[in-house]
């Protein structure tokens, strides 16, 4: 098991970010019983780590101490509700406001 001090810098950076917007984009359903799940913000951070590093679900699950099944399920929910796209759009808007993006158009390659 790696400690957080041995993780790559980009992983440490993502883990330290704050994503309170997740609860607004994908609100929690009413409590219907059982154990209360993990915070969507924490799971989102670890899913970003997975996408950033190209690690597998099991590797990220071991580091995050969250089950791989939970990560897979939440990843699918985030994709179907467009959370990744909305976060990207939000970040681009914030970058434009901060003057980090100064062009007139933005192009993306799939």
Contact map, one row per residue, 1 for C-alpha under 8 A:
11100000000000000000000000000000000000000000000000000000000001100000000000000000000000000000000000000000000000
11111110000000000000000000000000000000000000000000000000000000100000000000000000000000000000000000000000000000
11111110000000000000000000000000000000000000000000000000000000000000000000000000000000000000000000000000000000
01111110000100000000000000000000000000000000000000000000000000000000000000000000000000000000000000000000000000
01111110000000000000000000000000000000000000000000000000000000000000000000000000000000000000000000000000000000
01111111000000000000000000000000000000000000000000000000000000000000000000000000000000000000000000000000000000
01111111101100000000000000000000000000000000000000000000000000000000000000000000000000000000000000000000000000
00000111111100000000000000000000000000000000000000000000000000000000000000000000000000000000000000000000000000
00000011111110000000000000000000000000000000000000000000000000000000000000000000000000000000000000000000000000
00000001111111000000000000000000000000000000000000000000000000000000000000000000000000000000000000000000000000
00000011111111100000000000000000000000000000000010011000000000000000000000000000000000000000000000000000000000
00010011111111110000000000000000000000000000000000000000000000000000000000000000000000000000000000000000000000
00000000111111111000000000000000000000000000000000000000000000000000000000000000000000000000000000000000000000
00000000011111111000000000000000000000000000100110000000000000000000000000000000000000000000000000000000000000
00000000001111111000000000000000000000000000110010000000000000000000000000000000000000000000000000000000000000
00000000000111111100000000000000000000000000000000000000000000000000000000000000000000000000000000000000000000
00000000000011111110000000000000000000000000100000000000000000000000000000000000000000000000000000000000000000
00000000000000011111000000000000000000001000000000000000000000000000000000000000000000000000000000000000000000
00000000000000001111110000000000000000001000000000000000000000000000000000000000000000000000000000000000000000
00000000000000000111111100000000000000001000000000000000000000000000000000000000000000000000000000000000000000
00000000000000000011111110000000000000000000000000000000000000000000000000000000000000100000000000000000000000
00000000000000000011111111100000000000011001000000000000000000000000000000000000001000000000000000000000000000
00000000000000000001111111110000000000011000000000000000000000000000000000000000000000000000000000000000000000
00000000000000000001111111100000000000000000000000000000000000000000000000000000000000000000000000000000000000
00000000000000000000111111100000000000000000000000000000000000000000000000000000001001000000000000000000000000
00000000000000000000011111110000000000000000000000000000000000000000000000000100101000000000000000000000000000
00000000000000000000011111111000000000000000000000000000000000000000000000000000000000000000000000000000000000
00000000000000000000001001111100000000000000000000000000000000000000000000000000000000000000000000000000000000
00000000000000000000000000111110000000000000000000000000000000000000000000000000000000000000000000000000000000
00000000000000000000000000011111000000000000000000000000000000000000000000000000000000000000000000000000000000
00000000000000000000000000001111100000000000000000000000000000000000000000000000000000000000000000000000000000
00000000000000000000000000000111110000000000000000000000000000000000000000000000000000000000000000000000000000
00000000000000000000000000000011111100000000000000000000000000000000000000000000000000000000000000000000000000
00000000000000000000000000000001111100000000000000000000000000000000000000000000000000000000000000000000000000
00000000000000000000000000000000111110000000000000000000000000000000000000000000000000000000000000000000000000
00000000000000000000000000000000111111000000000000000000000000000000000000000000000000000000000000000000000000
00000000000000000000000000000000001111100000000000000000000000000000000000000000000000000000000000000000000000
00000000000000000000000000000000000111110110000000000000000000000000000000000000000000000000000000000000000000
00000000000000000000000000000000000011111110000000000000000000000000000000000000000000000000000000000000000000
00000000000000000000011000000000000001111111000000000000000000000000000000000000000000000000000000000000000000
00000000000000000111011000000000000000111111100000000000000000000000000000000000000000000000000000000000000000
00000000000000000000000000000000000001111111110000000000000000000000000000000000000000000000000000000000000000
00000000000000000000000000000000000001111111111000000000000000000000001001000000000000000000000000000000000000
00000000000000000000010000000000000000011111111100000000000000000000000000000000000000000000000000000000000000
00000000000001101000000000000000000000001111111110000000000000000000000000000000000000000000000000000000000000
00000000000000100000000000000000000000000111111111000000000100010000000000000000000000000000000000000000000000
00000000000000000000000000000000000000000011111111100000000100000000001000100000000000000000000000000000000000
00000000000001000000000000000000000000000001111111110000000000000000000000000000000000000000000000000000000000
00000000001001100000000000000000000000000000111111111000000100000000000000000000000000000000000000000000000000
00000000000000000000000000000000000000000000011111111111100100000000000000000000000000000000000000000000000000
00000000000000000000000000000000000000000000001111111110000000000000000000000000000000000000000000000000000000
00000000001000000000000000000000000000000000000111111100000000000000000000000000000000000000000000000000000000
00000000001000000000000000000000000000000000000011111110000000000000000000000000000000000000000000000000000000
00000000000000000000000000000000000000000000000001111111000000000000000000000000000000000000000000000000000000
00000000000000000000000000000000000000000000000001101111101100000000000000000000000000000000000000000000000000
00000000000000000000000000000000000000000000000001000111111100000000000000000000000000000000000000000000000000
00000000000000000000000000000000000000000000000001000011111110000001001100000000000000000000000000000000000000
00000000000000000000000000000000000000000000000000000001111111000011000000000000000000000000000000000000000000
00000000000000000000000000000000000000000000000000000011111111100000000000000000000000000000000000000000000000
00000000000000000000000000000000000000000000011011000011111111110001000000000000000000000000000000000000000000
00000000000000000000000000000000000000000000000000000000111111111111001000000000000000000000000000000000000000
10000000000000000000000000000000000000000000000000000000011111111110000000000000000000000000000000000000000000
11000000000000000000000000000000000000000000000000000000001111111100000000000000000000000000000000000000000000
00000000000000000000000000000000000000000000010000000000000111111100000000000000000000000000000000000000000000
00000000000000000000000000000000000000000000000000000000000011111110000000000000000000000000000000000000000000
00000000000000000000000000000000000000000000000000000000000011111111011000000000000000000000000000000000000000
00000000000000000000000000000000000000000000000000000000010011001111111000000000000000000000000000000000000000
00000000000000000000000000000000000000000000000000000000110110000111111100000000000000000000000000000000000000
00000000000000000000000000000000000000000000000000000000000000000011111110000000000000000000000000000000000000
00000000000000000000000000000000000000000000000000000000000000000111111111000000000000000000000000000000000000
00000000000000000000000000000000000000000010001000000000100010000111111111100000000000000000000000000000000000
00000000000000000000000000000000000000000000000000000000100000000001111111110000000000000000000000000000000000
00000000000000000000000000000000000000000000000000000000000000000000111111111000000000000000000000000000000000
00000000000000000000000000000000000000000010000000000000000000000000011111111100000000000000000000000000000000
00000000000000000000000000000000000000000000001000000000000000000000001111111110000000000000000000000000000000
00000000000000000000000000000000000000000000000000000000000000000000000111111111000000000000000000000000000000
00000000000000000000000000000000000000000000000000000000000000000000000011111111100000000000000000000000000000
00000000000000000000000001000000000000000000000000000000000000000000000001111111111100000000000000000000000000
00000000000000000000000000000000000000000000000000000000000000000000000000111111111100000000000000000000000000
00000000000000000000000000000000000000000000000000000000000000000000000000011111111000000000000000000000000000
00000000000000000000000001000000000000000000000000000000000000000000000000001111111000000000000000000000000000
00000000000000000000000000000000000000000000000000000000000000000000000000000111111111000000000000000000000000
00000000000000000000010011000000000000000000000000000000000000000000000000000111111111100000000000000000000000
00000000000000000000000000000000000000000000000000000000000000000000000000000110011111110000000000000000000000
00000000000000000000000000000000000000000000000000000000000000000000000000000000011111111000000000000000000000
00000000000000000000000010000000000000000000000000000000000000000000000000000000011111111100000000000000000000
00000000000000000000100000000000000000000000000000000000000000000000000000000000001111111110000000000000000000
00000000000000000000000000000000000000000000000000000000000000000000000000000000000111111111000000000000000000
00000000000000000000000000000000000000000000000000000000000000000000000000000000000011111111100000000000000000
00000000000000000000000000000000000000000000000000000000000000000000000000000000000001111111110000000000000000
00000000000000000000000000000000000000000000000000000000000000000000000000000000000000111111111000000000000000
00000000000000000000000000000000000000000000000000000000000000000000000000000000000000011111111100001000000000
00000000000000000000000000000000000000000000000000000000000000000000000000000000000000001111111110000000000000
00000000000000000000000000000000000000000000000000000000000000000000000000000000000000000111111111000000000000
00000000000000000000000000000000000000000000000000000000000000000000000000000000000000000011111111111000000000
00000000000000000000000000000000000000000000000000000000000000000000000000000000000000000001111111111100000000
00000000000000000000000000000000000000000000000000000000000000000000000000000000000000000000111111110000000000
00000000000000000000000000000000000000000000000000000000000000000000000000000000000000000000011111111000000000
00000000000000000000000000000000000000000000000000000000000000000000000000000000000000000000001111111100000000
00000000000000000000000000000000000000000000000000000000000000000000000000000000000000000000001111111100000000
00000000000000000000000000000000000000000000000000000000000000000000000000000000000000000001001101111110000000
00000000000000000000000000000000000000000000000000000000000000000000000000000000000000000000000100111111000000
00000000000000000000000000000000000000000000000000000000000000000000000000000000000000000000000000001111110000
00000000000000000000000000000000000000000000000000000000000000000000000000000000000000000000000000000111110000
00000000000000000000000000000000000000000000000000000000000000000000000000000000000000000000000000000011111000
00000000000000000000000000000000000000000000000000000000000000000000000000000000000000000000000000000011111100
00000000000000000000000000000000000000000000000000000000000000000000000000000000000000000000000000000000111110
00000000000000000000000000000000000000000000000000000000000000000000000000000000000000000000000000000000011111
00000000000000000000000000000000000000000000000000000000000000000000000000000000000000000000000000000000001111
00000000000000000000000000000000000000000000000000000000000000000000000000000000000000000000000000000000000111
